[in-house]
C-alpha cells in the first residue's frame, strides 16, 4: 500500500446544525430534513440515504415545519413566511407571508389541495395549492393561544390542532371547532406550567394521538372528544410523533433522546380488537429529538445532536442486507474542504464564512512526526449578505478563492507575499465584468482547472459555465450544455489533469463529459440506478472513476467512450460483502501519480487504496487483511493480497487529499468534539452514578 | 431378639426440619386460607393468617419438586417428586387421595383448566447425570379408582427445555404454553400443534445479557412477559407471527430477574430479583411501577392468590413472605437460614435452648429445634447488606456463648477472598430487661491475622474468652474495670498473650472446671493454667496437626481428647500426662456432650459418614452408626432435652439427656430420634391442626358447640357410662368431615337445599328451649333429618325424648340412628370446605 506522510488536520471546527423537522414523501421515497440554520436537505431513502440535495439556509431563517405536497416541498418558520423550494435547481422558489405572526407548524392534506399553517396569533390558515404558487383561502376559527401542531384527517375534512393545554378539532368545511379536548398539566411543581401539545396525529379511524410537554402520549376519540388512553412515555417532553403509512405503528420522540414505538396490536391473537401498545424503545440520540418519521422499513429521527438516525424495523424488512442496517448520518455528503494542492492551502467552508489555512511542516521520522511549523490560519472570509454558502473552491495554485451563495458568486484573488495577505475581490457582478451573462450569478458547484486558468461553474439547467481567469481579469468563455437529459442541478464536477475534459454529475444520476477544446458535450456515461457520490479523472489514462451511493464503482474510458476492462471485471465478479455493507458514501476519488494503478478513496470511517493491478477479493477471502499480511512472508503475501487496502486509523473523516509531495491530508472532525460543543442534554439519572 | 428391636426402635435418622421452603413457588389456596409449599420430602401447609405450620402432606420418598392445585377441584393439590410419582392430596385434611407413578424423576408440574386430566411435567430423560436434558411431557391421568396407578400415556411437548421451572408457563386459558431456554422463546399452540420460536442475540453492543431467566403469561391477553439475565423484562406480543412479533422492554432490575407473575386480573405484573425488592408494574402503563423494598434475601419466586389479594414471595434466605395487595407485609414464614454455608459452629443458646448459627447475612439466627421455628435474628454486623452479586461484605464467621448464656462473642470478617482482611471481635452481654444481647465491646484489631477459633472459660465465677489466630498467638480476654474511664460498665480487654515457638495455633479448649486451658499448636498441645498463665505441660503425638480438641466431662474430666489430620484420635490422661489410648480413625468432627461424659465423633470414610459415641474413659464405643449420610459432617451439636428421657436401653442412653444434631455439607440438618419422640411430635402437630385449620364459619360454630359439649360430656360422664353412644357420634362427624371432596356433587346443586335446611333448623332452635341442652349428636341428627325432609312428627318425638336418649335408646330410635349413619352425608364436607 505504500507509506504516506499524513497531515492529521483537526482544526476544522465544523459544527453540523441540529435537525428541526422531517418530512417523508412516500411516492418518491425522499426524506426532507430541515435544520436549525434554515437549510433543507433531501435524502433518497431507497438509495442508501444519499443526501441528494442541499438548499443552504440564511441568517435569521428558522424553519419550524416541512411538508410535501405531491412532489413540491414547503416550509414555514418563525419569520412568518411560507416558502416553496425549487428542488430542481436547489434553491428557494418563493416565500409568501402568512400574516399571522410566527408559524409553528405546517401540514398539507393528503389530497394535495391545501396547506394548513398554525400561527402564533391562534389562527389556522388554509392555503390553496395552485399550479405554481399557493394562495390564502381562509382562516379557521381563531383561538386564544398559538397553534403548535396540526394534523389533517386523511379524508381532508377535519383538522386536529395542538395548542397550549388543549387540542382543538376543526371542521374544514365550516371552519368551526368541533371538539375541544383539554390536556392535563403535570403534577407537582409543573402544575403551574402550561402543557404544550407538541405534536398531533390524526388517524383515519378517528383517533387523535397527541404528544405533550408533560411526557404523555394520549389517544383521543374524535367522535366524543374523550380520552381513550394515555401512555406516560417520559418525564420530559414528547416532541414529535409520526405514524406509519398503514397506521399500525407510531413513533414518538422525546427530549431525553429516546424514540418510543407504539404498535396497534390485537390483544387476543386472531381477534380484531386492537389496541395501541408501547413496544420498542430506541436510544440513539443524546439530545432532544425534534423530529421523527416512520418510513416503510425504518424509523428516522433527528434532533439537537445534529445526527440523522435511520433505525430499521426488522419486522418490515424482507431480507437483511446492507440497506437495512442502522445508519447514523453525521456529516453532509458533500465536500466542505477544498485543497490547493500545489501551495498546501486548505479552504474550509462554514455556513457563514470561509477559512483558509496553510498546512504545517514537520521533520523527523517515525510514526508521529515533530511539527516544525504550526498550521496557520491565513484568512477568515465572511459572507456578504444573509445567505449561507452553497459551494466554494480554491484553485490548485492557491491564488484564487471562489464561493457562491444562493444569490451571488464571488471570486477573490489572494496575494501572499512575506506573510502579508491581500485580498482582491473580483465580483462577477462588478462594473468591469458586467457584461457577463446573468446565469453566472450563482453556482451549484465550482471547480478550477488543474492549471488554475479556468473556473467551471455549474449552474441551472445542468449547464457548466466556463470562465477563464487571469491576473488581469476574468472572462466568460462559454457554456457547456448537455445534449439532452434532465435539468437537475449538478452536484459534482471533475476536471482532467491535462485540461482536456470536464465531467459533471447531477442528481438524476447523469454524468456528462465535455470536451474543453471543442467546448461541446463529448459523451454521457450510461445512467446507473444509484447516485454518484465522488468521481475523478485519472491523470494518465483519462478514465473517469465514479463511486456510487450503493458502493459500486465504475471506471469509464473517456476516449473510448466505454467502461474499462477493469470496471467490467469488477461488475462481473462483484464487490466484497464487507465493502458493499459500509454505510457512508465515498466522498473523494484521488489518483497517485507515482503509481498509476492506485486509486485512493475515503468515506467517513476509512481510507482505501484500490490497487487495480491486484486480483479482486471474493466473498470468501478475508477483506481486512492488513494484519494477516504483515505476519506472512514476502512470497505468501502475494498470494493473499487483493486489490482493497483499507486503513481505519482515522475516524470521522471529512476529507482526504493527496498532495503532490506524496503526503496525505486527512481532515478529521471527531464526533466527541462535536458532542462537547452541543448544549447540555437533559440531566438523567443513570443507574450507579 | 432384643437387640434387633432396639435397632429398629431407636436409630432413626431424621431430617429435623429446617429444610428448604423456597425451592418452588408456594401456592395459596383458593380461599386464601392456606399456603402450601414444598419442603424436603413434604408438602407443608401453613395458615396465611397466622403463619403457623398446620400440618404436612407426608408420603413422598424424595425431594418434592412441584405442587399445583387441581384445576378440577381446588381443595386438592398435585405434588410431584424426584421419586417419580405424582400424588393427589386433600390438603385440608392431609389425606393422600391418589398416587400416579410416572417412573422418571420429576422436576416441575404445570396444570391448566383447559387440559383436564392432563399434567405437564418436567422430566429428566438423561441417561447420565452430566448431560442435563429436560423434557416437557404431557401425562394423561388414567381414570381408575385405585389408590396407586401407573400413568403410561405420555406425549412429549418439547424435548429441550430449561432446567429452570420458572421458564415455562401456560398462556391465556391454556391455549398455548410458552417455554424459554437460554436465548430462545418457544410458544406451543395446542390447537394448531405448532411451535413458534423467537430467539435473541446473546449480547448486544451495550453488553446486555439476553438469556431468559423466567416467563409469565398474561391471563386474558396474548402477552408473554420474560425476564432476562441483565434485569430486563420484555413483553412479547403478536407472537403468532413469525416475523411481525413485537416486544417492549422494561428495565429496572440491575441483576437477573428471578421471577415474574401476573395478577389474576392481569392488571399488574410482579417481578423480583436479587435486589430483594418486589416490583409491581402496571400492565399497559409503561414504566409506572411500585416497589416494596428490603424484603430480605433475593426473591426467588412470587405467587399470587386466585383473588389477587395476597402475594407470596419466597426468598433465598429460606423465607416466605406473605404480602397484601396493598403492598403491606402481613406475614413471614421463616425456615432455617442456611445460605451458602454455615460459617459459625452450631451452638445452643444456654438460655433459650435455641440452635444458633449464622443465618441472614450479618446476623446470627436463633432457631427453635423443638418447634421447628425461627425465633429471631441478632444483627451482628449492624450494616446494611447490599443485595448484589459479587460484593465483599461482612459476614459473621465465629460465635461463642459462655456457659450461662450471659455473654456472646462474635467475629465478623470481610475480605476472605482478597488479601486485605478486615475483622472485628465483638462481645455481647445479655440484657435481662430487653431479653436480648447488647453490644458491650468491639475490638477492632484483636489479632494481626484471622481468628481461627475461640472459646469461653466454663467456670461460673469469672468469664474469660480465649481467641487463637493465624498470627501464632492466643489471647485471653477478660472483663475488667477500666481504671481510666471510671464507668459503671465493664469492658473487655486483653489479659494475656501467649504463643509457643511461633507455631500457628489450631484449636483451643477449656476444661470443664476452667482450671486448664489446652491450646494446640500444630502437632503440640500446650496446657496452661488460666490463673497464673503458666504453661503446665505439653503433649505431643506426632505425626499430624491437631484438628479438634476437647476435655472430658464429669467423671472423665481427667482426659483430653484430640484428633489429628493424620487420622488419629488420641486420649491423654492429664494426671499422668501420658497417652491413655489412641485409635486410628479419620475424625472430621469431635463433639462432647455438655451434660454427660459422652463424646460423639464423626468419621468420614469411603464416601460416607459414620458416627461413634464413646466415653473417654473406655475406648470401646457406646454406640456406632455406619453410613449416616454420604457427605462429610463438619458441624454438630448436642442439644439438651427439656426433660430427660427414660430409655433404659444401653445403647440409647446417650440420647436421654441431650440430642445430637449435625449438619451435612448439603446443608441438611439431621438428628437421631427415638420412636417415642416421634409419636409425641406427631400428636402435637395433630392438635395444632384441630386448633387452627377450621375457620369461624356458621358451620364451625355448630361443630364447635358440639366439640365443647362433647368435651363437657367427657369430663362429666363416667368413662364407663354410655359407651356405645359417644363413639357413634364422633364417627358420624368424622364421616361428615373426612369424606373426600372429590366424591361430592356440585356445590350449586346442594346449595339451596342446604340453605333451606339451615333456616328450618334455626327456627327449630328458637322454638325449642330444650335444644340448647341437646347433645351434638342429636343436633347433627335432626338437621340431617330435616334435609331429608323427614316427617316432623318423628322428629318431635326424637326431640322430646332427648333426655332418655342420653341414657338409653329405644329400639325405634336405634333403628333410626342406624339409618342415619348409613346415609351418605359426605357432600357436607364439601360445603364446609367451600365456605369462604
Contacts between the chains, C-beta under 8 A, distances in Angstrom:
chain1	res1	chain2	res2	distance
A	231	B	285	7.1
A	231	B	286	5.5
A	232	B	285	6.7
A	232	B	286	5.6
A	232	B	287	7.1
A	232	B	288	6.2
A	233	B	286	6.7
A	263	B	237	7.6
A	263	B	238	7.6
A	263	B	246	5.4
A	265	B	237	4.9
A	265	B	238	5.2
A	265	B	246	6.7
A	266	B	222	7.7
A	266	B	238	7.4
A	267	B	220	8.0
A	267	B	221	4.4
A	267	B	222	6.5
A	267	B	223	7.5
A	268	B	172	7.1
A	268	B	220	7.7
A	268	B	221	6.4
A	268	B	222	5.5
A	269	B	222	4.4
A	269	B	238	7.5
A	269	B	239	7.8
A	269	B	240	4.6
A	270	B	240	6.9
A	277	B	237	6.2
A	277	B	248	7.2
A	277	B	284	7.1
A	278	B	248	5.3
A	278	B	286	5.3
A	279	B	237	7.2
A	279	B	246	4.6
A	279	B	247	6.4
A	279	B	248	4.3
A	280	B	246	6.9
A	280	B	247	7.3
A	280	B	248	6.2
A	280	B	249	7.2
A	281	B	248	7.2
A	281	B	249	6.1
A	315	B	243	5.4
A	315	B	244	5.0
A	315	B	245	7.2
A	315	B	246	6.8
A	687	B	254	6.3
A	688	B	254	7.5
